[in-house]
Amino acid sequence: MIKTQKLVKTLSYHRRLIHILLGVNLYFAIQYFDISLWWIIGFGSAIGIIWGKVFCRWMCPLGIMMEFLMKLSPNDSLKNMYQYHKIGCPIAWISGFLNKFSFYKIKLNTSTCISCGKCDKMCYMPALDQQKFSLYKADKVNPGDNYSCSKCLQCVAACPNGSLSYKLYNPLNKNS
């Protein structure tokens, strides 16, 4: 469990670098091999079944450009654009829908959670709607299962004692 938590923290810390490398390589692979958009949609959907909506925040070439633009914004005017560019993306639609059904989920171990709220501060979903979303409050919706969650895993990395995890979900085992 500790090794997995350490790996998630490392990956989350280097996510933008990973996103740049995968996004640029994917862009050039599409261009060089003349890959059909249908193959990319199929690939994005297949990984959506397994990991949820990871394509947008981990490998989409347009996604990394949008994150770069958001960083340049002196205020929040461009931050809303990140969600808008996904409106026309079929991969975002499909993988967002698959967040609820994906094999890997963001889960909370309520017995070890200290309710510090660091996960909610790192997640952009509770920032959008504090009344609806929370990773640790029982009466709120888990943002990881929502359409808009792109599995950046900053919430998991922010958890000080490893109560949040991103792991293979077994619906038959209530402790998974």
C-alpha positions in Angstrom: 0.0 0.0 0.0 2.8 2.4 0.9 4.6 1.7 -2.4 1.4 2.4 -4.4 0.8 5.6 -2.5 4.4 6.7 -3.2 4.1 5.8 -6.9 0.8 7.8 -7.2 2.5 10.8 -5.5 5.5 10.6 -7.9 3.3 10.3 -10.9 1.0 13.1 -9.8 4.0 15.3 -9.1 5.4 14.7 -12.6 2.0 14.6 -14.4 2.5 17.7 -16.5 5.9 16.4 -17.8 4.2 13.0 -18.5 1.4 14.8 -20.2 3.8 16.8 -22.4 5.8 13.7 -23.3 2.7 11.5 -24.1 0.8 14.3 -25.8 3.6 15.3 -28.1 4.4 11.7 -28.9 0.8 11.0 -29.6 0.4 14.0 -31.8 3.5 13.1 -33.9 2.5 9.4 -34.0 -0.9 10.4 -35.4 0.7 12.6 -38.0 3.6 10.3 -38.9 1.5 7.1 -39.1 -1.6 8.8 -40.4 -3.7 7.3 -37.6 -7.5 7.7 -38.0 -9.4 9.7 -35.4 -11.5 6.6 -34.9 -8.5 4.7 -33.6 -7.8 7.5 -31.1 -11.4 7.5 -30.0 -11.3 3.8 -29.6 -8.0 4.0 -27.6 -9.3 6.8 -25.4 -12.5 4.8 -24.7 -10.6 1.6 -24.0 -8.4 3.3 -21.4 -11.6 4.9 -20.1 -13.0 1.5 -19.3 -9.9 0.6 -17.3 -8.8 3.9 -15.6 -11.6 6.3 -16.2 -11.1 9.7 -17.8 -7.3 9.8 -17.8 -6.8 10.6 -21.4 -7.6 14.4 -21.0 -5.1 15.1 -18.2 -2.4 12.5 -19.0 -2.0 12.3 -22.8 -4.3 14.5 -24.8 -2.2 17.0 -27.0 -5.0 19.6 -26.9 -5.3 19.1 -23.1 -1.7 20.0 -22.5 -2.0 23.1 -24.6 -5.1 24.1 -22.6 -3.3 23.6 -19.3 -0.4 25.8 -20.6 -2.9 28.5 -21.6 -4.5 28.3 -18.1 -1.1 28.8 -16.5 -0.6 32.0 -18.5 -3.9 33.5 -17.4 -3.4 36.2 -14.8 -6.9 35.6 -13.5 -9.5 32.9 -13.8 -10.8 34.0 -17.2 -9.1 31.1 -19.1 -9.5 28.5 -16.4 -13.1 27.9 -17.5 -12.0 27.2 -21.0 -10.4 23.9 -19.9 -13.9 22.5 -19.4 -15.3 24.1 -22.6 -12.8 22.5 -25.0 -14.0 19.1 -23.8 -17.5 19.8 -25.0 -16.5 19.0 -28.5 -14.3 16.0 -27.7 -15.8 12.5 -28.1 -13.1 11.0 -26.0 -14.0 13.3 -23.1 -17.6 12.3 -23.5 -17.0 8.6 -23.6 -14.3 8.4 -20.9 -16.2 10.8 -18.7 -19.3 8.6 -18.9 -17.0 5.6 -18.0 -15.7 7.2 -14.8 -18.6 5.6 -12.9 -17.9 2.2 -14.4 -14.1 2.1 -14.7 -12.1 -0.6 -13.1 -9.9 1.8 -11.2 -11.5 4.2 -8.8 -10.5 6.9 -6.3 -11.6 5.5 -3.0 -11.5 6.7 0.6 -10.7 4.5 3.6 -13.0 6.1 6.2 -11.3 4.4 9.1 -8.0 6.1 8.5 -9.3 9.5 7.2 -8.5 12.4 9.5 -10.9 14.8 7.7 -8.2 17.3 7.1 -9.7 18.4 3.7 -6.4 18.6 1.9 -7.8 16.3 -0.9 -10.7 18.7 -1.5 -8.3 21.6 -1.7 -6.3 19.9 -4.4 -9.3 18.7 -6.4 -10.8 21.1 -8.9 -14.2 19.5 -8.6 -15.1 20.6 -5.0 -13.7 24.0 -6.0 -16.4 24.2 -8.7 -19.2 23.1 -6.4 -18.5 22.8 -2.7 -22.2 22.0 -2.0 -22.1 18.9 -4.2 -18.6 17.4 -4.2 -16.2 16.2 -1.6 -13.7 13.3 -1.4 -14.0 12.8 2.3 -17.5 14.0 3.4 -20.0 11.2 3.5 -23.0 13.3 2.5 -21.3 14.6 -0.7 -20.7 13.1 -4.2 -17.3 11.6 -4.8 -15.8 13.7 -7.6 -13.8 10.7 -8.9 -17.0 9.1 -10.2 -18.3 12.3 -11.8 -18.1 13.0 -15.6 -15.8 15.9 -15.2 -13.0 14.3 -13.1 -10.0 13.8 -15.3 -8.1 11.6 -12.7 -5.2 14.0 -12.2 -4.7 12.2 -8.9 -3.7 15.4 -7.0 -6.2 14.5 -4.4 -4.6 11.1 -3.8 -1.2 12.6 -3.7 -2.3 15.3 -1.2 -3.7 12.8 1.4 -1.2 12.9 4.3 -1.9 9.4 5.6 -2.8 7.5 2.5 -6.6 7.3 3.2 -7.3 8.1 -0.5 -6.2 5.6 -3.1 -6.5 5.0 -6.8 -6.8 1.3 -7.2 -8.6 -1.6 -8.8 -12.1 -1.6 -7.6 -13.9 -4.8 -6.7 -17.7 -4.1 -6.3 -18.1 -7.4 -4.5 -15.7 -6.4 -1.7 -17.0 -3.5 0.3 -13.5 -2.8 1.7 -11.9 -2.3 -1.7 
